[in-house]
Amino acid sequence: MPIPEPVPYPGATYDVNEKPPPFGHPLKKYFALDDDYVNLNNGSYGSQPLPVVFAATRLAHEIERNPDKFQRLMFQPILVKTRESVAKIIGAEADEVVVVPNATHALNTVLRNFEWREGDLIINTSTTYGAVSNTIRYLTDRSDQPRPDMVTIPYVFPRTNTEIIDQFRATLREVKQRRSDTAFTDVPPISPGYSEDTRGKGNKIVAVIDSIVANPGVLMPWQELVRICREEGVWSVIDAAHSIGQEADINLGEAKPDFWLSNCHKWLFAKRGCAVLYVPKRNQYIIRSSIPTSHEYVSPHSEAYEVVGTNFVKQHEWTGTADTTNYLTVPEAIAFREWLGGEKAIYEYTHKLAIDGGKRLSEVLGTRVMDETGEQTATMTDVQLPLPVEKTRGEVYTNEQLAEINQFLLRRLLLEWKTYAAHYYHAGGWWCRCSAQVFNEISDFEYLGKAFKAVCKEIEETILAKKP
């Protein structure tokens, strides 16, 4: 008996020939958010529009009607369309782009494919995403050799782009000077000093760079950092988990990072989890295997390797049976965004709302915005919370209190106030990271401010009133 066609529900479809509602609360009817929930944390998990949710449901029904027909004949053409549509947005070629479950998976695919040698270095920062830092730490902790060493650049915000760039360049030069007896000859193909003779030989430096930091939600001058890497013979791996759908005018063909990865389920509206991994053709020889290794793996010792190389795209098409509807919803997500006005219109609204909303929230809380110039703000804004700031670590907060405050904020905001924005401790104080999405308005920031103000007052009267 055939499975019945899914029946559209309110908000699950839209007429491309009709003008969409204006940005702000009128668009909430196209999202499944609870009526009483004020969501200012799109950045963590994304917010899937109902048309994308419905498209995934319809696709799931299609798969179950004839799994063999779909997986063997229909799946690949839709996946190609996904890669092509994403490549267009980020300024890349379709055969330089593959789809994986999430940004952490993509990052692991890159770092675990490098052939490490004793003396190799991985550069990260104090604000690198936790799972990414732990991946680097794992690679340096392994008992089996060879293994790389980790160098961490300490970033404390607020910090200007000039300061970030200068510190990054100085660190690269300093570590090379400290290891002047090490031959860092394994450099990217477009760096000075590269040759086929030294390819894969000698030591290397790999820098993991955020395009937009998770916490604080700071837009980094990553294109300039990539340029410095290229000049210094350093491999650049751009953790752009928050970029696609949030950052304006991404052009990887122009920026030329060695590797770049981003979640499609955060800001692009795709079904979670779904991420894109960009590897330019010049560097695909590095990615010898997908994770996990697929049926399409090609041994470098085989005759086929001379023809297809690492078979980068084909390897990532099928790495085992899984629910791939999330990958296949990307064209639907992009179509919905185009109906709303396209990438430029979405960015203009959400960027302005992040700037104005951050300012309004700081007024309600009586605090300050981290990025006062707006130079480092895409569509997330960071605002200080009205809690004590310590000049030296441990002056105000014990580790136990920090953990307790974090949980207190989380539970009070979600369960009592029915709102949320990411909150975190940084540089002696507490901050919140607010995500401006197409369904948000200034009043959402005002309500969040009211909630944070009340909850922070509770914290001072309870957790901080207790003697350590």
MARLUM-440613 format. One line per field, with one value per residue (C-alpha): residue in three letters; x, y, z. Coordinates in Angstrom, 1 decimal. Example, Ala and Ser with C-alpha at 12.3 -4.5 7.8 and 13.67 -1.06 7.14 Angstrom:
// MARLUM-440613
rest: c(ALA,SER)
px: c(12.3,13.7)
py: c(-4.5,-1.1)
pz: c(7.8,7.1)
// end
This chain:
// MARLUM-440613
rest: c(MET,PRO,ILE,PRO,GLU,PRO,VAL,PRO,TYR,PRO,GLY,ALA,THR,TYR,ASP,VAL,ASN,GLU,LYS,PRO,PRO,PRO,PHE,GLY,HIS,PRO,LEU,LYS,LYS,TYR,PHE,ALA,LEU,ASP,ASP,ASP,TYR,VAL,ASN,LEU,ASN,ASN,GLY,SER,TYR,GLY,SER,GLN,PRO,LEU,PRO,VAL,VAL,PHE,ALA,ALA,THR,ARG,LEU,ALA,HIS,GLU,ILE,GLU,ARG,ASN,PRO,ASP,LYS,PHE,GLN,ARG,LEU,MET,PHE,GLN,PRO,ILE,LEU,VAL,LYS,THR,ARG,GLU,SER,VAL,ALA,LYS,ILE,ILE,GLY,ALA,GLU,ALA,ASP,GLU,VAL,VAL,VAL,VAL,PRO,ASN,ALA,THR,HIS,ALA,LEU,ASN,THR,VAL,LEU,ARG,ASN,PHE,GLU,TRP,ARG,GLU,GLY,ASP,LEU,ILE,ILE,ASN,THR,SER,THR,THR,TYR,GLY,ALA,VAL,SER,ASN,THR,ILE,ARG,TYR,LEU,THR,ASP,ARG,SER,ASP,GLN,PRO,ARG,PRO,ASP,MET,VAL,THR,ILE,PRO,TYR,VAL,PHE,PRO,ARG,THR,ASN,THR,GLU,ILE,ILE,ASP,GLN,PHE,ARG,ALA,THR,LEU,ARG,GLU,VAL,LYS,GLN,ARG,ARG,SER,ASP,THR,ALA,PHE,THR,ASP,VAL,PRO,PRO,ILE,SER,PRO,GLY,TYR,SER,GLU,ASP,THR,ARG,GLY,LYS,GLY,ASN,LYS,ILE,VAL,ALA,VAL,ILE,ASP,SER,ILE,VAL,ALA,ASN,PRO,GLY,VAL,LEU,MET,PRO,TRP,GLN,GLU,LEU,VAL,ARG,ILE,CYS,ARG,GLU,GLU,GLY,VAL,TRP,SER,VAL,ILE,ASP,ALA,ALA,HIS,SER,ILE,GLY,GLN,GLU,ALA,ASP,ILE,ASN,LEU,GLY,GLU,ALA,LYS,PRO,ASP,PHE,TRP,LEU,SER,ASN,CYS,HIS,LYS,TRP,LEU,PHE,ALA,LYS,ARG,GLY,CYS,ALA,VAL,LEU,TYR,VAL,PRO,LYS,ARG,ASN,GLN,TYR,ILE,ILE,ARG,SER,SER,ILE,PRO,THR,SER,HIS,GLU,TYR,VAL,SER,PRO,HIS,SER,GLU,ALA,TYR,GLU,VAL,VAL,GLY,THR,ASN,PHE,VAL,LYS,GLN,HIS,GLU,TRP,THR,GLY,THR,ALA,ASP,THR,THR,ASN,TYR,LEU,THR,VAL,PRO,GLU,ALA,ILE,ALA,PHE,ARG,GLU,TRP,LEU,GLY,GLY,GLU,LYS,ALA,ILE,TYR,GLU,TYR,THR,HIS,LYS,LEU,ALA,ILE,ASP,GLY,GLY,LYS,ARG,LEU,SER,GLU,VAL,LEU,GLY,THR,ARG,VAL,MET,ASP,GLU,THR,GLY,GLU,GLN,THR,ALA,THR,MET,THR,ASP,VAL,GLN,LEU,PRO,LEU,PRO,VAL,GLU,LYS,THR,ARG,GLY,GLU,VAL,TYR,THR,ASN,GLU,GLN,LEU,ALA,GLU,ILE,ASN,GLN,PHE,LEU,LEU,ARG,ARG,LEU,LEU,LEU,GLU,TRP,LYS,THR,TYR,ALA,ALA,HIS,TYR,TYR,HIS,ALA,GLY,GLY,TRP,TRP,CYS,ARG,CYS,SER,ALA,GLN,VAL,PHE,ASN,GLU,ILE,SER,ASP,PHE,GLU,TYR,LEU,GLY,LYS,ALA,PHE,LYS,ALA,VAL,CYS,LYS,GLU,ILE,GLU,GLU,THR,ILE,LEU,ALA,LYS,LYS,PRO)
px: c(0.0,1.6,2.4,-0.1,1.3,2.1,-0.5,0.9,0.1,0.1,3.4,4.8,4.4,4.6,3.7,6.8,4.7,3.5,5.4,6.7,5.8,8.2,11.2,10.5,7.6,5.3,7.8,7.4,4.5,7.1,8.9,7.9,8.9,6.6,4.4,5.7,9.4,11.7,14.6,17.8,20.1,19.8,23.6,23.8,21.5,19.8,16.1,14.6,11.8,8.6,8.9,12.3,10.9,8.0,10.3,12.3,9.2,8.0,11.5,11.4,8.1,9.6,12.6,10.4,8.2,11.2,14.4,16.5,15.2,15.9,19.3,20.6,19.1,17.7,20.0,23.1,21.5,19.9,23.2,24.9,22.3,23.1,26.8,26.2,23.9,26.3,29.3,27.6,27.0,30.6,32.4,33.7,33.5,31.1,33.8,35.6,32.6,31.3,28.6,29.2,27.2,28.6,31.6,33.4,33.2,34.6,37.4,38.3,38.4,41.0,43.2,43.2,44.2,47.4,50.4,52.0,55.7,57.6,58.2,54.9,52.8,49.1,48.2,44.9,43.7,42.3,38.8,38.9,35.7,36.0,35.6,38.1,40.6,40.1,40.6,44.0,44.8,44.0,46.3,49.1,48.3,48.4,50.8,51.8,54.3,54.8,52.5,52.4,52.8,50.1,50.7,47.8,47.4,45.7,42.9,41.1,38.2,37.4,40.3,40.7,41.3,44.7,45.7,44.4,46.4,49.6,49.5,48.8,51.7,54.1,53.2,53.9,57.3,58.1,57.4,59.5,62.3,62.2,62.5,65.1,66.6,63.4,62.9,59.2,59.3,55.9,54.0,50.7,50.9,50.3,52.8,56.3,58.9,56.5,57.8,56.9,60.2,59.4,55.6,54.8,58.4,59.9,57.8,54.6,52.6,48.8,46.7,43.1,41.4,37.9,36.0,33.4,34.3,31.7,32.1,32.4,30.5,33.2,33.7,37.4,39.6,40.1,40.8,43.8,44.9,44.8,46.9,49.5,49.4,50.1,53.0,54.5,54.1,51.4,48.4,45.1,42.1,39.1,36.6,33.6,31.0,28.8,29.6,27.4,24.1,25.5,28.6,28.2,30.0,31.9,34.3,36.6,38.0,39.3,40.3,42.1,42.0,43.6,40.5,37.2,34.1,30.7,27.4,24.5,22.0,22.9,22.2,21.4,18.2,19.1,17.9,20.3,23.0,24.5,27.8,29.9,33.6,35.6,38.9,40.3,41.5,45.1,44.8,42.6,45.6,45.7,42.3,43.0,40.0,36.6,35.5,34.6,36.4,34.0,33.5,35.1,38.4,41.3,44.7,47.6,49.4,46.7,46.5,43.2,45.0,46.8,43.4,41.1,43.6,42.0,38.5,37.5,33.9,32.9,34.4,32.0,28.9,28.3,30.1,27.5,23.7,22.3,19.4,20.6,17.4,19.3,21.8,19.1,17.1,19.8,18.3,14.9,16.5,18.2,15.0,13.1,15.9,15.6,11.9,12.5,14.7,18.0,21.3,21.9,18.5,18.6,22.1,21.2,18.2,19.9,23.1,21.3,19.2,22.3,23.8,20.7,19.5,22.9,22.8,19.3,20.1,23.1,20.9,18.3,21.1,23.1,26.3,28.1,28.4,31.7,32.1,31.4,32.6,30.4,33.5,33.4,29.6,27.9,24.5,25.5,26.2,27.9,26.7,28.0,25.8,25.2,27.4,30.7,33.9,37.1,40.5,42.3,41.1,39.4,38.9,35.1,34.2,35.3,35.2,32.2,30.4,31.0,29.5,26.6,25.9,26.0,23.3,21.3,21.1,20.3,17.4,15.9,15.9,14.5,12.1,10.8,11.4,11.0,13.8,17.5,20.7,24.1,25.9,29.6,32.4,35.2,38.0,36.7,33.0,29.8,28.5,25.7,25.8,22.6,21.7,19.6,17.4,14.8,12.0,13.4,12.7,14.1,11.4,12.9,16.2,14.2,12.5,15.7,17.2,14.4,15.0,18.8,18.4,16.1,18.1,21.4,19.9,18.9,22.5,24.0,21.5,22.0,25.1,27.4,26.1,27.4,30.9,33.3)
py: c(0.0,3.3,5.8,8.7,12.1,14.4,17.1,20.7,22.5,26.3,27.8,24.7,26.1,29.5,31.0,32.1,34.5,36.3,38.9,37.5,39.1,41.8,40.7,40.5,38.9,38.4,35.8,33.7,31.8,30.1,28.7,26.1,28.2,28.1,31.2,32.3,31.6,34.5,32.9,34.9,31.9,30.8,30.6,27.4,25.0,27.0,27.5,25.4,27.1,25.0,24.8,23.0,20.8,19.8,19.2,16.8,15.0,14.7,13.5,10.9,9.6,9.4,7.4,4.8,4.2,2.6,2.8,1.1,3.3,6.4,5.6,4.0,6.3,9.5,10.4,11.5,14.0,15.8,15.8,17.3,20.1,20.7,21.0,23.2,25.6,25.8,26.3,29.3,31.0,30.6,31.4,27.9,25.2,22.4,19.7,21.5,21.1,18.1,17.7,16.2,15.9,19.0,21.4,19.4,16.3,18.4,19.8,16.2,15.1,17.7,17.4,13.6,13.4,15.4,13.1,14.4,14.4,15.1,18.8,19.8,22.5,23.2,26.8,27.5,30.2,30.5,31.1,28.2,26.1,23.5,20.3,21.7,22.5,19.0,17.5,19.3,18.2,14.6,14.7,16.0,13.6,10.3,7.7,6.7,8.8,11.0,13.6,17.4,20.1,22.7,26.4,28.5,32.2,34.0,36.3,38.5,40.6,43.4,43.4,45.3,43.6,45.3,43.8,40.3,40.5,41.7,39.1,36.3,37.3,37.8,34.3,32.6,34.3,33.7,29.9,29.6,31.5,29.4,26.3,27.6,24.2,22.8,22.8,23.9,23.0,21.3,24.4,24.9,24.8,28.5,29.6,30.9,28.0,25.3,22.7,19.2,18.1,19.2,18.4,16.3,16.5,18.3,19.8,21.9,24.4,24.3,27.2,26.6,30.0,31.0,33.1,34.0,33.0,30.9,32.8,35.8,35.9,38.0,38.3,37.8,39.3,35.8,36.7,38.8,35.9,33.5,35.9,35.9,32.1,32.0,34.4,32.5,29.0,28.0,25.8,27.6,25.7,28.1,27.0,28.9,27.0,30.2,31.8,30.5,32.3,34.8,36.3,38.6,38.1,34.9,34.4,31.4,31.6,35.1,34.5,31.2,29.4,25.9,24.4,25.9,24.4,25.7,24.4,24.7,24.1,27.2,30.2,28.8,27.1,23.5,20.6,19.7,18.4,19.4,21.1,21.9,21.1,23.1,21.7,23.5,21.1,22.0,20.5,17.5,15.2,15.8,14.3,10.7,9.3,10.5,9.8,7.0,5.6,4.9,2.4,5.0,5.2,5.0,3.7,6.0,2.8,1.8,2.5,4.3,6.9,8.1,8.8,10.1,11.1,10.8,10.7,13.5,14.1,10.5,9.4,11.8,10.9,7.7,6.9,4.4,4.2,7.3,9.6,12.0,14.1,16.9,17.1,17.1,20.0,22.6,23.6,24.0,26.2,28.4,28.7,29.9,32.5,33.7,34.1,36.2,38.6,36.7,36.8,40.5,41.5,38.9,40.1,43.8,43.2,40.9,42.8,46.1,44.3,42.9,46.3,48.1,45.2,44.9,48.7,48.5,45.4,47.2,50.1,47.9,46.1,49.2,47.6,47.7,46.1,44.3,45.5,49.2,49.9,47.2,46.1,42.7,42.2,40.1,39.1,38.2,40.7,40.4,42.3,42.3,41.0,43.0,40.8,41.6,41.7,40.3,41.7,38.6,35.0,33.8,37.2,37.0,33.6,30.1,27.4,25.9,29.3,29.7,26.3,27.0,30.5,29.0,26.4,28.9,31.3,28.4,27.0,30.4,31.8,28.7,27.4,30.5,33.4,31.3,33.1,32.3,33.8,32.1,33.2,32.8,33.9,35.8,38.2,38.3,39.0,37.4,38.1,37.1,36.4,37.3,36.0,38.3,36.2,37.2,36.6,38.8,42.5,45.0,44.1,40.6,42.2,44.3,41.3,39.4,42.3,42.2,38.5,38.8,41.7,39.8,36.5,38.3,40.0,36.5,35.3,38.1,37.5,33.8,32.2,35.2,35.9,32.5,32.5,30.2)
pz: c(0.0,-1.0,1.7,1.6,0.5,3.4,3.7,4.0,7.3,7.9,7.1,5.3,1.8,0.2,-3.2,-5.0,-7.0,-3.9,-2.0,1.3,4.7,5.9,8.0,11.7,13.7,10.6,9.4,12.5,10.9,8.7,11.7,14.3,17.3,20.3,20.3,23.7,23.0,22.2,20.3,20.2,19.9,16.3,16.3,18.3,16.4,13.7,13.1,10.3,8.3,8.1,4.3,4.8,7.5,5.2,2.3,4.4,5.5,1.9,0.9,3.7,2.3,-1.2,0.0,1.8,-1.3,-2.9,-1.0,-3.7,-6.5,-4.4,-3.1,-6.3,-8.9,-7.4,-4.5,-6.4,-8.7,-5.7,-3.8,-6.9,-6.8,-3.2,-3.9,-6.8,-4.9,-2.0,-4.2,-5.9,-2.5,-1.3,-4.6,-5.3,-7.9,-7.3,-7.4,-4.6,-2.2,-0.3,2.3,5.8,9.0,10.8,11.0,13.7,11.4,8.5,10.7,11.8,8.1,7.4,10.4,10.5,6.8,7.3,7.5,10.7,11.5,14.7,14.7,12.9,14.6,14.8,15.7,17.5,19.8,23.3,21.7,19.3,19.6,22.3,20.2,17.7,20.4,21.8,18.3,18.1,21.7,20.8,17.8,20.1,22.9,20.9,22.2,18.7,16.9,14.9,16.3,16.1,18.8,19.6,19.9,21.3,20.6,23.6,22.4,24.8,23.6,22.9,20.5,17.2,13.9,13.7,17.0,15.9,12.7,14.3,17.0,14.5,12.2,15.2,16.6,13.2,12.9,16.6,16.5,13.3,14.9,18.1,15.9,13.5,13.3,11.8,8.0,7.5,3.8,3.5,2.4,0.6,-3.3,-3.7,-1.1,-2.0,-1.8,-2.9,-5.3,-6.3,-4.9,-1.4,-1.5,1.6,2.8,5.8,8.5,8.3,10.2,10.1,11.5,12.5,12.1,13.1,10.5,13.2,16.8,18.6,21.9,21.7,18.4,16.7,13.0,12.4,9.7,8.4,4.8,5.9,8.2,5.2,3.2,6.0,6.1,2.4,2.7,5.6,4.1,6.7,5.9,6.6,7.9,8.3,10.9,9.4,11.3,11.6,8.2,5.5,5.7,8.2,6.7,3.7,0.3,0.9,-2.1,-1.5,-5.0,-4.1,-0.5,-1.3,2.1,2.0,3.6,4.7,6.4,7.5,9.0,6.6,9.5,11.5,9.4,5.9,7.1,6.1,8.1,10.9,10.8,7.5,6.8,3.7,3.4,0.8,-0.5,-3.6,-6.2,-5.5,-2.0,-2.6,-2.6,1.2,1.8,1.1,3.0,4.0,7.6,7.8,4.8,2.0,-0.8,-3.2,-1.4,-3.9,-2.7,-3.7,-4.7,-7.3,-11.0,-10.5,-8.3,-11.4,-13.0,-10.2,-7.5,-4.0,-5.6,-3.2,-4.3,-4.8,-1.5,0.3,-1.6,0.4,3.6,4.8,5.3,7.0,6.8,4.1,3.9,5.8,3.0,0.3,1.9,1.1,-2.3,-0.5,2.2,-0.4,-2.4,0.7,1.3,-2.3,-1.8,1.3,-0.8,-1.2,0.7,0.5,1.8,4.6,5.7,5.6,7.9,10.4,10.5,11.3,13.8,15.5,15.7,16.9,19.1,20.9,21.6,23.0,25.1,26.6,27.5,29.2,31.1,31.8,30.4,27.1,23.7,23.1,19.5,19.7,16.1,14.4,12.5,14.0,13.9,11.3,12.7,16.2,18.9,22.3,25.3,28.8,31.6,34.8,37.0,38.8,36.7,38.2,37.3,38.4,38.0,41.2,42.6,42.4,41.0,41.9,39.2,41.0,41.0,37.3,36.5,38.9,37.3,33.8,34.7,36.7,33.7,31.3,33.4,34.4,30.9,29.1,31.7,33.4,31.0,27.8,26.0,25.3,24.1,24.6,27.7,28.6,30.9,29.2,30.3,33.9,33.2,31.9,28.4,26.2,22.5,20.7,17.2,15.0,12.7,10.1,12.6,15.3,16.1,18.6,21.1,21.4,22.6,25.1,26.5,26.7,28.6,31.1,31.6,32.0,34.4,36.7,36.6,37.2,40.3,41.6,41.0,43.1,45.9,45.9,44.3,44.8,48.3,49.5,50.9,48.9)
// end
